[in-house]
Amino acid sequence: MRAKEVHLLCNNAARQKAFYTAQLGLPLINQDETSFSIQAGHTLLSFAQTGEIKDTPYHIAFNIKPAVLPAIVPFLTAQHIPIILKDGLPVVDFPNWNAKSVYFYDAEQNILEFIARYNLDHHTTDGHFNSRHVLSVSEIGIPVDDTTAFIRELQSHSSIPVWKDYGEQFKAVGDEEGLLIVVTKGRHWYPTEHANSVLPIKVIMEQEGRPLHYDNGRYTFDFIR
C-alpha cells in the first residue's frame, strides 16, 4: 500500500514551504498564497494554511534508501533542523521492524521521521543524503477514540491488513510501503512528550477500496489503482 497523496494543514504555508523545499530539498510542485505541494518520492505531500492548528502535531514518516542512513544526521545538522533524540541518541533502532529511524521537527513542530526499512533495501552508492533518497511518505499518524472500531470501519472499505498489533493503544495498518499509525487520542507521539490530537488528514492510497470519511470527515481516505 503506497500513499499517492497526503494532504495536511498548517498555520503558515510560507514558513512550511521554506522548510520542506529550502531545508529538506524536496521539489516544489505547485503553490499559491495559502498552500503548496512538494514531491516526496512517490508521494505528493500538500499543506493548506488554516487557523485550526494549535500546539499538537502531525506525525509522518518518509521511507529512505537504507544505505544513506549514516548521512541523515550530518544532513539535518547542516540544515539546522532540530533532531529528536531517544535516550540521548539520534538513531532509533527498531529490530522487530528491521528498521532504523531519525526523528526531527519541521517548522511547525510536526514530528517527522526518516526511516530506513532494510526489508525494502533500495541500492545506492551515494555517500551523501539528498531528496532523491526519499522514497515516499510511508507513515501517517491517525489518532482515534477506538483503534479497533476505526480499523473495522477501514477494512469495510478496503482490504488493508493490520501489519503490527500492539494492543488497543497502537496498531500499524498497511505494509512497509505505507502504514497508517493508528493510536488512541491523547497518546504521545514517539519518541516525544507531544500528545497527539485529531487534525484533518486526507490520504489517497494506491489500493483497492471505497472512499471513507471518518470522525465527522476529519479523516478522508480515497483509493486508486
C-alpha positions in Angstrom: 0.0 0.0 0.0 1.6 3.3 -1.1 0.4 6.8 -0.4 -0.1 8.6 -3.6 -1.1 11.9 -2.0 -1.1 13.2 1.6 -2.9 16.5 2.4 -2.3 18.2 5.8 -2.9 21.7 7.3 -0.5 24.3 8.6 -0.6 27.7 10.3 2.0 29.3 7.9 2.3 28.0 4.4 5.3 30.2 3.5 7.3 29.0 6.6 6.4 25.4 5.9 7.2 25.7 2.2 10.7 27.1 3.1 11.3 24.2 5.4 10.4 21.4 3.0 12.0 23.0 -0.1 15.0 25.0 1.1 16.0 22.9 4.1 14.9 19.3 3.2 15.4 20.0 -0.6 12.1 18.4 -1.7 10.9 19.6 -5.1 8.1 22.2 -5.2 5.3 21.0 -7.5 2.8 23.9 -7.1 1.9 26.8 -4.7 -0.3 29.7 -4.1 -0.6 32.2 -1.3 -2.0 29.8 1.2 -1.0 26.3 0.1 1.8 24.3 -1.6 2.7 20.8 -2.7 6.1 19.1 -2.7 7.1 15.7 -4.1 8.4 13.3 -1.5 9.5 10.4 -3.7 6.3 8.6 -4.8 4.1 10.8 -2.7 2.7 14.3 -3.3 2.7 16.0 0.1 0.4 19.1 0.3 -0.1 21.7 3.0 -3.0 24.2 3.2 -2.9 27.2 5.6 -5.6 27.4 8.2 -6.3 28.7 11.7 -7.1 25.3 13.1 -3.7 24.1 14.2 -2.8 24.5 17.8 0.2 23.1 19.7 -0.4 19.4 18.9 1.4 18.0 15.9 1.0 15.7 13.0 3.3 12.7 12.6 4.5 11.5 9.3 7.5 9.3 8.2 9.4 9.1 5.0 10.9 5.9 3.7 14.6 6.5 2.7 17.1 4.4 1.0 18.8 2.5 3.8 22.3 3.0 2.6 22.2 6.7 3.2 21.0 6.4 6.9 24.5 7.3 8.2 24.3 10.6 6.2 21.0 11.7 7.7 22.2 13.2 11.0 25.0 15.2 9.3 22.5 16.4 6.7 19.9 17.5 9.3 22.6 19.2 11.4 24.0 21.1 8.4 20.4 22.3 7.6 19.9 23.4 11.2 16.9 21.1 11.6 16.2 20.0 15.2 16.8 16.3 15.7 14.7 14.5 18.3 16.9 12.3 20.5 15.9 9.0 22.1 18.0 8.1 25.2 20.5 10.7 24.1 21.0 9.1 20.6 19.8 10.4 17.2 19.3 7.0 15.6 16.5 4.8 16.9 16.7 1.0 16.3 13.5 -1.0 15.7 14.7 -4.6 15.5 11.2 -6.0 15.3 10.6 -3.9 12.2 14.1 -4.4 10.7 14.4 -0.7 10.5 16.2 2.4 11.9 14.9 5.9 12.2 15.9 9.5 12.8 13.2 11.8 14.1 13.1 15.6 13.7 10.8 18.6 13.7 9.5 20.6 10.8 8.9 24.4 11.0 5.7 23.9 12.9 6.9 21.2 15.3 5.3 18.4 13.4 7.1 15.2 14.2 8.8 13.8 11.1 10.9 10.7 10.7 13.3 9.4 8.1 13.1 5.6 8.3 15.3 3.0 6.7 13.5 -0.3 6.2 16.0 -3.0 5.4 13.4 -5.3 4.1 12.9 -2.8 1.3 16.6 -2.1 0.6 17.0 0.2 -2.4 20.6 0.1 -3.6 22.6 3.2 -3.9 26.3 4.0 -3.9 25.7 7.6 -2.8 27.5 8.7 0.3 25.5 11.8 0.9 21.8 12.3 1.5 19.6 14.3 -0.8 15.9 14.4 -1.8 16.4 11.6 -4.4 16.8 9.2 -1.5 13.3 9.9 -0.2 11.1 7.1 -1.5 7.7 8.1 -0.2 5.6 9.2 2.8 5.4 5.8 4.5 3.6 6.5 7.8 0.8 8.8 8.7 -0.3 9.1 12.3 -4.1 8.6 12.8 -5.3 9.3 16.4 -8.8 7.9 17.1 -11.1 7.2 20.0 -11.1 3.4 19.4 -8.4 1.8 17.3 -10.4 -1.4 16.8 -13.5 0.4 15.7 -11.6 2.5 13.3 -9.8 -0.5 11.7 -13.1 -2.3 11.4 -14.6 0.6 9.5 -11.5 1.0 7.4 -11.5 -2.7 6.5 -15.1 -2.5 5.5 -14.0 -0.1 2.7 -10.7 -1.7 1.7 -8.8 -4.9 2.4 -5.9 -3.2 4.3 -4.3 -5.6 6.7 -3.1 -4.9 10.3 0.7 -5.2 9.9 1.7 -4.9 13.6 -0.7 -5.0 16.6 0.5 -3.6 19.9 -2.9 -3.6 21.6 -5.6 -1.0 21.8 -3.1 1.9 22.1 -1.3 1.3 18.8 -1.8 -0.6 15.6 0.2 -0.3 12.4 -2.1 -0.8 9.4 -0.9 -1.5 5.8 2.6 -2.6 4.9 6.1 -1.3 4.8 5.5 0.7 1.7 2.7 2.6 3.5 1.3 2.5 7.0 -1.4 4.2 9.0 -0.1 4.5 12.5 -3.4 4.2 14.4 -3.2 5.3 18.0 -5.6 6.3 20.7 -6.3 10.1 21.1 -4.0 11.8 23.6 -1.2 9.3 23.3 2.2 10.8 23.0 3.9 10.7 19.6 7.0 8.5 20.0 9.7 9.4 20.9 8.5 12.8 22.3 6.2 14.1 25.0 3.9 15.7 22.5 0.4 14.4 22.8 -1.4 13.8 19.6 -4.7 15.3 18.6 -7.2 14.9 15.8 -6.1 17.1 12.9 -7.7 16.9 9.4 -5.9 14.5 7.1 -6.7 13.4 3.5 -4.8 10.4 2.1 -5.1 9.0 -1.4 -3.7 5.4 -1.4 -2.8 3.0 -4.2 -5.1 0.3 -3.0 -8.5 -1.2 -4.0 -11.3 0.3 -1.9 -14.2 2.7 -1.5 -13.9 6.2 -0.1 -14.1 6.6 3.6 -14.8 9.7 5.7 -14.2 9.2 9.4 -14.7 11.2 12.6 -17.1 13.7 11.1 -15.0 14.0 8.0 -11.7 14.9 9.7 -10.1 11.9 8.1 -10.6 11.2 4.4 -9.3 8.1 2.7 -9.5 7.7 -1.1 -8.3 4.7 -3.0 -7.0 4.4 -6.5 -5.3 1.7 -8.6 
